[in-house]
Amino acid sequence: DMEFFQKRIDKTCIERLESFVDASFERSGAVRAGATGPGLYATSRFYLAKGSFHLFNTCNTWTARALAAAGFDISALGTFHAEALMQQVRALVRLR
């Protein structure tokens, strides 16, 4: 239910999420992250990230950590696939 998240996301939440995303880029001392190549879509790009992708560190665990950093009661533990993450998100909505 998007209305739930729209009411819960305030300026502090957005700032914490932005800081998490900003900190996830590997910059090697540069101020801005540089694209490493074209992405999957016409205007998308790939960027170096901190950490590595593997079975226990997927896009779903990254998203769980991002939501937790923003202030949501979400755990990255066991979020190897999207459904595990979405179960936690749905539980937040039910708790409202």
Backbone as XML, in Angstrom:
<?xml version="1.0"?>
<chain id="A" units="angstrom">
  <residue number="1" name="ASP">
    <atom name="N" x="0.857" y="-1.173" z="0.000"/>
    <atom name="CA" x="0.000" y="0.000" z="0.000"/>
    <atom name="C" x="0.900" y="1.231" z="0.000"/>
  </residue>
  <residue number="2" name="MET">
    <atom name="N" x="0.960" y="1.907" z="-1.122"/>
    <atom name="CA" x="1.863" y="3.056" z="-1.274"/>
    <atom name="C" x="1.496" y="4.199" z="-0.342"/>
  </residue>
  <residue number="3" name="GLU">
    <atom name="N" x="0.225" y="4.342" z="-0.003"/>
    <atom name="CA" x="-0.205" y="5.412" z="0.892"/>
    <atom name="C" x="0.514" y="5.305" z="2.234"/>
  </residue>
  <residue number="4" name="PHE">
    <atom name="N" x="0.699" y="4.091" z="2.718"/>
    <atom name="CA" x="1.410" y="3.860" z="3.979"/>
    <atom name="C" x="2.816" y="4.461" z="3.907"/>
  </residue>
  <residue number="5" name="PHE">
    <atom name="N" x="3.548" y="4.156" z="2.826"/>
    <atom name="CA" x="4.911" y="4.644" z="2.700"/>
    <atom name="C" x="4.956" y="6.145" z="2.455"/>
  </residue>
  <residue number="6" name="GLN">
    <atom name="N" x="3.999" y="6.676" z="1.724"/>
    <atom name="CA" x="3.974" y="8.109" z="1.477"/>
    <atom name="C" x="3.783" y="8.889" z="2.768"/>
  </residue>
  <residue number="7" name="LYS">
    <atom name="N" x="3.007" y="8.347" z="3.691"/>
    <atom name="CA" x="2.798" y="9.018" z="4.980"/>
    <atom name="C" x="4.000" y="8.849" z="5.901"/>
  </residue>
  <residue number="8" name="ARG">
    <atom name="N" x="4.748" y="7.750" z="5.774"/>
    <atom name="CA" x="5.860" y="7.459" z="6.669"/>
    <atom name="C" x="7.185" y="8.058" z="6.214"/>
  </residue>
  <residue number="9" name="ILE">
    <atom name="N" x="7.292" y="8.446" z="4.967"/>
    <atom name="CA" x="8.562" y="8.932" z="4.442"/>
    <atom name="C" x="8.619" y="10.447" z="4.603"/>
  </residue>
  <residue number="10" name="ASP">
    <atom name="N" x="9.477" y="10.883" z="5.516"/>
    <atom name="CA" x="9.648" y="12.310" z="5.739"/>
    <atom name="C" x="11.043" y="12.734" z="5.261"/>
  </residue>
  <residue number="11" name="LYS">
    <atom name="N" x="11.388" y="13.979" z="5.484"/>
    <atom name="CA" x="12.659" y="14.525" z="5.014"/>
    <atom name="C" x="13.848" y="13.757" z="5.599"/>
  </residue>
  <residue number="12" name="THR">
    <atom name="N" x="13.794" y="13.424" z="6.859"/>
    <atom name="CA" x="14.882" y="12.691" z="7.502"/>
    <atom name="C" x="15.046" y="11.313" z="6.878"/>
  </residue>
  <residue number="13" name="CYS">
    <atom name="N" x="13.946" y="10.655" z="6.611"/>
    <atom name="CA" x="13.967" y="9.339" z="5.983"/>
    <atom name="C" x="14.641" y="9.418" z="4.608"/>
  </residue>
  <residue number="14" name="ILE">
    <atom name="N" x="14.262" y="10.394" z="3.818"/>
    <atom name="CA" x="14.846" y="10.578" z="2.478"/>
    <atom name="C" x="16.332" y="10.875" z="2.584"/>
  </residue>
  <residue number="15" name="GLU">
    <atom name="N" x="16.726" y="11.727" z="3.516"/>
    <atom name="CA" x="18.143" y="12.063" z="3.681"/>
    <atom name="C" x="18.960" y="10.841" z="4.074"/>
  </residue>
  <residue number="16" name="ARG">
    <atom name="N" x="18.420" y="10.005" z="4.949"/>
    <atom name="CA" x="19.124" y="8.787" z="5.359"/>
    <atom name="C" x="19.252" y="7.814" z="4.192"/>
  </residue>
  <residue number="17" name="LEU">
    <atom name="N" x="18.200" y="7.706" z="3.389"/>
    <atom name="CA" x="18.237" y="6.849" z="2.207"/>
    <atom name="C" x="19.251" y="7.367" z="1.189"/>
  </residue>
  <residue number="18" name="GLU">
    <atom name="N" x="19.260" y="8.673" z="0.963"/>
    <atom name="CA" x="20.233" y="9.275" z="0.046"/>
    <atom name="C" x="21.659" y="9.018" z="0.508"/>
  </residue>
  <residue number="19" name="SER">
    <atom name="N" x="21.905" y="9.148" z="1.799"/>
    <atom name="CA" x="23.248" y="8.905" z="2.341"/>
    <atom name="C" x="23.662" y="7.451" z="2.134"/>
  </residue>
  <residue number="20" name="PHE">
    <atom name="N" x="22.731" y="6.521" z="2.327"/>
    <atom name="CA" x="23.031" y="5.109" z="2.115"/>
    <atom name="C" x="23.408" y="4.855" z="0.660"/>
  </residue>
  <residue number="21" name="VAL">
    <atom name="N" x="22.598" y="5.352" z="-0.258"/>
    <atom name="CA" x="22.868" y="5.149" z="-1.686"/>
    <atom name="C" x="24.190" y="5.801" z="-2.061"/>
  </residue>
  <residue number="22" name="ASP">
    <atom name="N" x="24.406" y="7.031" z="-1.617"/>
    <atom name="CA" x="25.650" y="7.748" z="-1.915"/>
    <atom name="C" x="26.870" y="6.967" z="-1.431"/>
  </residue>
  <residue number="23" name="ALA">
    <atom name="N" x="26.780" y="6.394" z="-0.250"/>
    <atom name="CA" x="27.908" y="5.654" z="0.331"/>
    <atom name="C" x="28.146" y="4.312" z="-0.352"/>
  </residue>
  <residue number="24" name="SER">
    <atom name="N" x="27.206" y="3.850" z="-1.164"/>
    <atom name="CA" x="27.362" y="2.541" z="-1.797"/>
    <atom name="C" x="28.219" y="2.572" z="-3.061"/>
  </residue>
  <residue number="25" name="PHE">
    <atom name="N" x="28.522" y="3.763" z="-3.569"/>
    <atom name="CA" x="29.345" y="3.880" z="-4.774"/>
    <atom name="C" x="30.834" y="3.849" z="-4.445"/>
  </residue>
  <residue number="26" name="GLU">
    <atom name="N" x="31.588" y="3.150" z="-5.240"/>
    <atom name="CA" x="33.052" y="3.155" z="-5.134"/>
    <atom name="C" x="33.568" y="4.301" z="-5.996"/>
  </residue>
  <residue number="27" name="ARG">
    <atom name="N" x="34.235" y="5.253" z="-5.362"/>
    <atom name="CA" x="34.695" y="6.438" z="-6.082"/>
    <atom name="C" x="36.212" y="6.516" z="-6.217"/>
  </residue>
  <residue number="28" name="SER">
    <atom name="N" x="36.937" y="5.699" z="-5.496"/>
    <atom name="CA" x="38.409" y="5.730" z="-5.518"/>
    <atom name="C" x="38.951" y="7.143" z="-5.324"/>
  </residue>
  <residue number="29" name="GLY">
    <atom name="N" x="38.385" y="7.862" z="-4.374"/>
    <atom name="CA" x="38.850" y="9.206" z="-4.044"/>
    <atom name="C" x="38.197" y="10.325" z="-4.824"/>
  </residue>
  <residue number="30" name="ALA">
    <atom name="N" x="37.484" y="10.025" z="-5.887"/>
    <atom name="CA" x="36.816" y="11.058" z="-6.680"/>
    <atom name="C" x="35.545" y="11.529" z="-5.968"/>
  </residue>
  <residue number="31" name="VAL">
    <atom name="N" x="35.126" y="12.741" z="-6.269"/>
    <atom name="CA" x="33.903" y="13.280" z="-5.683"/>
    <atom name="C" x="32.676" y="12.589" z="-6.274"/>
  </residue>
  <residue number="32" name="ARG">
    <atom name="N" x="32.701" y="12.379" z="-7.571"/>
    <atom name="CA" x="31.576" y="11.754" z="-8.262"/>
    <atom name="C" x="31.946" y="10.345" z="-8.708"/>
  </residue>
  <residue number="33" name="ALA">
    <atom name="N" x="30.973" y="9.475" z="-8.707"/>
    <atom name="CA" x="31.179" y="8.121" z="-9.222"/>
    <atom name="C" x="31.185" y="8.182" z="-10.747"/>
  </residue>
  <residue number="34" name="GLY">
    <atom name="N" x="32.102" y="7.472" z="-11.351"/>
    <atom name="CA" x="32.171" y="7.434" z="-12.802"/>
    <atom name="C" x="31.534" y="6.167" z="-13.346"/>
  </residue>
  <residue number="35" name="ALA">
    <atom name="N" x="30.760" y="6.310" z="-14.404"/>
    <atom name="CA" x="30.134" y="5.145" z="-15.031"/>
    <atom name="C" x="31.220" y="4.244" z="-15.606"/>
  </residue>
  <residue number="36" name="THR">
    <atom name="N" x="31.024" y="2.945" z="-15.473"/>
    <atom name="CA" x="32.001" y="1.986" z="-16.005"/>
    <atom name="C" x="31.594" y="1.456" z="-17.369"/>
  </residue>
  <residue number="37" name="GLY">
    <atom name="N" x="30.359" y="1.736" z="-17.781"/>
    <atom name="CA" x="29.901" y="1.281" z="-19.085"/>
    <atom name="C" x="28.407" y="1.429" z="-19.214"/>
  </residue>
  <residue number="38" name="PRO">
    <atom name="N" x="27.894" y="1.108" z="-20.397"/>
    <atom name="CA" x="26.448" y="1.223" z="-20.617"/>
    <atom name="C" x="25.684" y="0.213" z="-19.778"/>
  </residue>
  <residue number="39" name="GLY">
    <atom name="N" x="24.480" y="0.583" z="-19.389"/>
    <atom name="CA" x="23.620" y="-0.295" z="-18.615"/>
    <atom name="C" x="22.741" y="-1.142" z="-19.515"/>
  </residue>
  <residue number="40" name="LEU">
    <atom name="N" x="21.709" y="-1.673" z="-18.936"/>
    <atom name="CA" x="20.809" y="-2.555" z="-19.675"/>
    <atom name="C" x="19.817" y="-1.802" z="-20.549"/>
  </residue>
  <residue number="41" name="TYR">
    <atom name="N" x="19.604" y="-0.534" z="-20.245"/>
    <atom name="CA" x="18.617" y="0.267" z="-20.965"/>
    <atom name="C" x="19.322" y="1.430" z="-21.655"/>
  </residue>
  <residue number="42" name="ALA">
    <atom name="N" x="18.645" y="2.056" z="-22.577"/>
    <atom name="CA" x="19.251" y="3.081" z="-23.435"/>
    <atom name="C" x="20.003" y="4.171" z="-22.665"/>
  </residue>
  <residue number="43" name="THR">
    <atom name="N" x="19.432" y="4.677" z="-21.597"/>
    <atom name="CA" x="20.072" y="5.777" z="-20.867"/>
    <atom name="C" x="20.670" y="5.346" z="-19.529"/>
  </residue>
  <residue number="44" name="SER">
    <atom name="N" x="20.733" y="4.052" z="-19.263"/>
    <atom name="CA" x="21.272" y="3.583" z="-17.983"/>
    <atom name="C" x="22.770" y="3.326" z="-18.084"/>
  </residue>
  <residue number="45" name="ARG">
    <atom name="N" x="23.438" y="3.323" z="-16.939"/>
    <atom name="CA" x="24.880" y="3.093" z="-16.859"/>
    <atom name="C" x="25.174" y="2.178" z="-15.676"/>
  </residue>
  <residue number="46" name="PHE">
    <atom name="N" x="26.305" y="1.476" z="-15.749"/>
    <atom name="CA" x="26.800" y="0.695" z="-14.628"/>
    <atom name="C" x="27.853" y="1.513" z="-13.891"/>
  </residue>
  <residue number="47" name="TYR">
    <atom name="N" x="27.890" y="1.360" z="-12.564"/>
    <atom name="CA" x="28.847" y="2.057" z="-11.714"/>
    <atom name="C" x="29.486" y="1.044" z="-10.774"/>
  </residue>
  <residue number="48" name="LEU">
    <atom name="N" x="30.714" y="1.319" z="-10.372"/>
    <atom name="CA" x="31.354" y="0.473" z="-9.364"/>
    <atom name="C" x="30.690" y="0.700" z="-8.019"/>
  </residue>
  <residue number="49" name="ALA">
    <atom name="N" x="30.544" y="-0.379" z="-7.274"/>
    <atom name="CA" x="29.927" y="-0.294" z="-5.960"/>
    <atom name="C" x="30.884" y="-0.837" z="-4.914"/>
  </residue>
  <residue number="50" name="LYS">
    <atom name="N" x="30.662" y="-0.428" z="-3.680"/>
    <atom name="CA" x="31.417" y="-1.004" z="-2.569"/>
    <atom name="C" x="30.816" y="-2.365" z="-2.265"/>
  </residue>
  <residue number="51" name="GLY">
    <atom name="N" x="31.650" y="-3.311" z="-1.927"/>
    <atom name="CA" x="31.169" y="-4.658" z="-1.642"/>
    <atom name="C" x="31.148" y="-5.493" z="-2.904"/>
  </residue>
  <residue number="52" name="SER">
    <atom name="N" x="30.643" y="-6.693" z="-2.778"/>
    <atom name="CA" x="30.586" y="-7.580" z="-3.936"/>
    <atom name="C" x="29.244" y="-8.308" z="-3.961"/>
  </residue>
  <residue number="53" name="PHE">
    <atom name="N" x="28.844" y="-8.679" z="-5.139"/>
    <atom name="CA" x="27.594" y="-9.395" z="-5.346"/>
    <atom name="C" x="27.863" y="-10.892" z="-5.204"/>
  </residue>
  <residue number="54" name="HIS">
    <atom name="N" x="27.072" y="-11.559" z="-4.366"/>
    <atom name="CA" x="27.163" y="-13.011" z="-4.218"/>
    <atom name="C" x="25.852" y="-13.506" z="-3.622"/>
  </residue>
  <residue number="55" name="LEU">
    <atom name="N" x="25.738" y="-14.785" z="-3.425"/>
    <atom name="CA" x="24.493" y="-15.400" z="-2.971"/>
    <atom name="C" x="23.903" y="-14.722" z="-1.734"/>
  </residue>
  <residue number="56" name="PHE">
    <atom name="N" x="24.757" y="-14.291" z="-0.818"/>
    <atom name="CA" x="24.271" y="-13.695" z="0.430"/>
    <atom name="C" x="24.299" y="-12.176" z="0.412"/>
  </residue>
  <residue number="57" name="ASN">
    <atom name="N" x="24.619" y="-11.591" z="-0.725"/>
    <atom name="CA" x="24.617" y="-10.133" z="-0.870"/>
    <atom name="C" x="24.090" y="-9.801" z="-2.262"/>
  </residue>
  <residue number="58" name="THR">
    <atom name="N" x="22.775" y="-9.776" z="-2.377"/>
    <atom name="CA" x="22.106" y="-9.554" z="-3.655"/>
    <atom name="C" x="21.478" y="-8.169" z="-3.686"/>
  </residue>
  <residue number="59" name="CYS">
    <atom name="N" x="20.827" y="-7.856" z="-4.784"/>
    <atom name="CA" x="20.111" y="-6.582" z="-4.879"/>
    <atom name="C" x="19.016" y="-6.505" z="-3.808"/>
  </residue>
  <residue number="60" name="ASN">
    <atom name="N" x="18.469" y="-7.642" z="-3.419"/>
    <atom name="CA" x="17.428" y="-7.652" z="-2.386"/>
    <atom name="C" x="17.994" y="-7.351" z="-1.005"/>
  </residue>
  <residue number="61" name="THR">
    <atom name="N" x="19.174" y="-7.876" z="-0.683"/>
    <atom name="CA" x="19.784" y="-7.551" z="0.616"/>
    <atom name="C" x="20.198" y="-6.086" z="0.638"/>
  </residue>
  <residue number="62" name="TRP">
    <atom name="N" x="20.680" y="-5.567" z="-0.505"/>
    <atom name="CA" x="21.041" y="-4.148" z="-0.593"/>
    <atom name="C" x="19.800" y="-3.282" z="-0.355"/>
  </residue>
  <residue number="63" name="THR">
    <atom name="N" x="18.681" y="-3.654" z="-0.971"/>
    <atom name="CA" x="17.440" y="-2.896" z="-0.806"/>
    <atom name="C" x="16.959" y="-2.962" z="0.644"/>
  </residue>
  <residue number="64" name="ALA">
    <atom name="N" x="17.069" y="-4.119" z="1.276"/>
    <atom name="CA" x="16.689" y="-4.248" z="2.683"/>
    <atom name="C" x="17.551" y="-3.339" z="3.554"/>
  </residue>
  <residue number="65" name="ARG">
    <atom name="N" x="18.842" y="-3.322" z="3.296"/>
    <atom name="CA" x="19.736" y="-2.431" z="4.064"/>
    <atom name="C" x="19.387" y="-0.966" z="3.820"/>
  </residue>
  <residue number="66" name="ALA">
    <atom name="N" x="19.040" y="-0.627" z="2.596"/>
    <atom name="CA" x="18.655" y="0.754" z="2.277"/>
    <atom name="C" x="17.394" y="1.148" z="3.036"/>
  </residue>
  <residue number="67" name="LEU">
    <atom name="N" x="16.399" y="0.283" z="3.050"/>
    <atom name="CA" x="15.164" y="0.578" z="3.783"/>
    <atom name="C" x="15.417" y="0.683" z="5.286"/>
  </residue>
  <residue number="68" name="ALA">
    <atom name="N" x="16.288" y="-0.179" z="5.806"/>
    <atom name="CA" x="16.640" y="-0.106" z="7.228"/>
    <atom name="C" x="17.364" y="1.204" z="7.531"/>
  </residue>
  <residue number="69" name="ALA">
    <atom name="N" x="18.274" y="1.597" z="6.655"/>
    <atom name="CA" x="18.994" y="2.862" z="6.847"/>
    <atom name="C" x="18.033" y="4.044" z="6.827"/>
  </residue>
  <residue number="70" name="ALA">
    <atom name="N" x="16.976" y="3.935" z="6.047"/>
    <atom name="CA" x="15.976" y="5.003" z="5.963"/>
    <atom name="C" x="15.088" y="5.056" z="7.204"/>
  </residue>
  <residue number="71" name="GLY">
    <atom name="N" x="15.136" y="4.000" z="8.025"/>
    <atom name="CA" x="14.367" y="4.004" z="9.263"/>
    <atom name="C" x="13.247" y="2.996" z="9.336"/>
  </residue>
  <residue number="72" name="PHE">
    <atom name="N" x="13.117" y="2.148" z="8.323"/>
    <atom name="CA" x="12.072" y="1.124" z="8.356"/>
    <atom name="C" x="12.579" y="-0.112" z="9.094"/>
  </residue>
  <residue number="73" name="ASP">
    <atom name="N" x="11.679" y="-0.799" z="9.774"/>
    <atom name="CA" x="12.023" y="-2.003" z="10.537"/>
    <atom name="C" x="12.126" y="-3.188" z="9.581"/>
  </residue>
  <residue number="74" name="ILE">
    <atom name="N" x="13.236" y="-3.224" z="8.846"/>
    <atom name="CA" x="13.508" y="-4.252" z="7.841"/>
    <atom name="C" x="14.871" y="-4.849" z="8.158"/>
  </residue>
  <residue number="75" name="SER">
    <atom name="N" x="15.000" y="-6.168" z="8.006"/>
    <atom name="CA" x="16.275" y="-6.840" z="8.208"/>
    <atom name="C" x="16.763" y="-7.418" z="6.889"/>
  </residue>
  <residue number="76" name="ALA">
    <atom name="N" x="18.063" y="-7.317" z="6.636"/>
    <atom name="CA" x="18.648" y="-7.899" z="5.424"/>
    <atom name="C" x="18.852" y="-9.400" z="5.581"/>
  </residue>
  <residue number="77" name="LEU">
    <atom name="N" x="18.776" y="-9.891" z="6.784"/>
    <atom name="CA" x="19.006" y="-11.308" z="7.051"/>
    <atom name="C" x="18.001" y="-12.175" z="6.285"/>
  </residue>
  <residue number="78" name="GLY">
    <atom name="N" x="18.499" y="-13.029" z="5.445"/>
    <atom name="CA" x="17.650" y="-13.960" z="4.706"/>
    <atom name="C" x="16.928" y="-13.385" z="3.503"/>
  </residue>
  <residue number="79" name="THR">
    <atom name="N" x="17.287" y="-12.187" z="3.075"/>
    <atom name="CA" x="16.594" y="-11.573" z="1.933"/>
    <atom name="C" x="17.335" y="-11.852" z="0.625"/>
  </residue>
  <residue number="80" name="PHE">
    <atom name="N" x="17.600" y="-13.114" z="0.367"/>
    <atom name="CA" x="18.338" y="-13.498" z="-0.840"/>
    <atom name="C" x="17.487" y="-13.354" z="-2.092"/>
  </residue>
  <residue number="81" name="HIS">
    <atom name="N" x="16.175" y="-13.442" z="-1.931"/>
    <atom name="CA" x="15.286" y="-13.294" z="-3.081"/>
    <atom name="C" x="14.206" y="-12.274" z="-2.752"/>
  </residue>
  <residue number="82" name="ALA">
    <atom name="N" x="13.562" y="-11.769" z="-3.768"/>
    <atom name="CA" x="12.617" y="-10.664" z="-3.618"/>
    <atom name="C" x="11.456" y="-10.997" z="-2.681"/>
  </residue>
  <residue number="83" name="GLU">
    <atom name="N" x="10.952" y="-12.214" z="-2.727"/>
    <atom name="CA" x="9.795" y="-12.554" z="-1.894"/>
    <atom name="C" x="10.106" y="-12.441" z="-0.403"/>
  </residue>
  <residue number="84" name="ALA">
    <atom name="N" x="11.311" y="-12.801" z="-0.008"/>
    <atom name="CA" x="11.692" y="-12.680" z="1.407"/>
    <atom name="C" x="11.674" y="-11.218" z="1.848"/>
  </residue>
  <residue number="85" name="LEU">
    <atom name="N" x="12.145" y="-10.343" z="0.987"/>
    <atom name="CA" x="12.106" y="-8.908" z="1.287"/>
    <atom name="C" x="10.670" y="-8.404" z="1.301"/>
  </residue>
  <residue number="86" name="MET">
    <atom name="N" x="9.901" y="-8.784" z="0.307"/>
    <atom name="CA" x="8.529" y="-8.305" z="0.207"/>
    <atom name="C" x="7.661" y="-8.780" z="1.367"/>
  </residue>
  <residue number="87" name="GLN">
    <atom name="N" x="7.956" y="-9.935" z="1.942"/>
    <atom name="CA" x="7.216" y="-10.387" z="3.122"/>
    <atom name="C" x="7.391" y="-9.395" z="4.266"/>
  </residue>
  <residue number="88" name="GLN">
    <atom name="N" x="8.603" y="-8.885" z="4.416"/>
    <atom name="CA" x="8.857" y="-7.898" z="5.477"/>
    <atom name="C" x="8.146" y="-6.582" z="5.167"/>
  </residue>
  <residue number="89" name="VAL">
    <atom name="N" x="8.184" y="-6.169" z="3.918"/>
    <atom name="CA" x="7.514" y="-4.915" z="3.535"/>
    <atom name="C" x="6.018" y="-5.038" z="3.758"/>
  </residue>
  <residue number="90" name="ARG">
    <atom name="N" x="5.434" y="-6.153" z="3.352"/>
    <atom name="CA" x="4.001" y="-6.357" z="3.566"/>
    <atom name="C" x="3.655" y="-6.374" z="5.060"/>
  </residue>
  <residue number="91" name="ALA">
    <atom name="N" x="4.526" y="-6.948" z="5.874"/>
    <atom name="CA" x="4.294" y="-6.974" z="7.327"/>
    <atom name="C" x="4.282" y="-5.560" z="7.890"/>
  </residue>
  <residue number="92" name="LEU">
    <atom name="N" x="5.125" y="-4.682" z="7.393"/>
    <atom name="CA" x="5.112" y="-3.283" z="7.840"/>
    <atom name="C" x="3.768" y="-2.631" z="7.527"/>
  </residue>
  <residue number="93" name="VAL">
    <atom name="N" x="3.263" y="-2.886" z="6.353"/>
    <atom name="CA" x="1.993" y="-2.307" z="5.947"/>
    <atom name="C" x="0.869" y="-2.839" z="6.825"/>
  </residue>
  <residue number="94" name="ARG">
    <atom name="N" x="0.888" y="-4.139" z="7.132"/>
    <atom name="CA" x="-0.155" y="-4.735" z="7.986"/>
    <atom name="C" x="-0.100" y="-4.169" z="9.400"/>
  </residue>
  <residue number="95" name="LEU">
    <atom name="N" x="1.084" y="-3.816" z="9.883"/>
    <atom name="CA" x="1.242" y="-3.318" z="11.254"/>
    <atom name="C" x="0.721" y="-1.909" z="11.443"/>
  </residue>
  <residue number="96" name="ARG">
    <atom name="N" x="0.489" y="-1.214" z="10.375"/>
    <atom name="CA" x="0.067" y="0.185" z="10.504"/>
    <atom name="C" x="-1.229" y="0.253" z="11.218"/>
  </residue>
</chain>
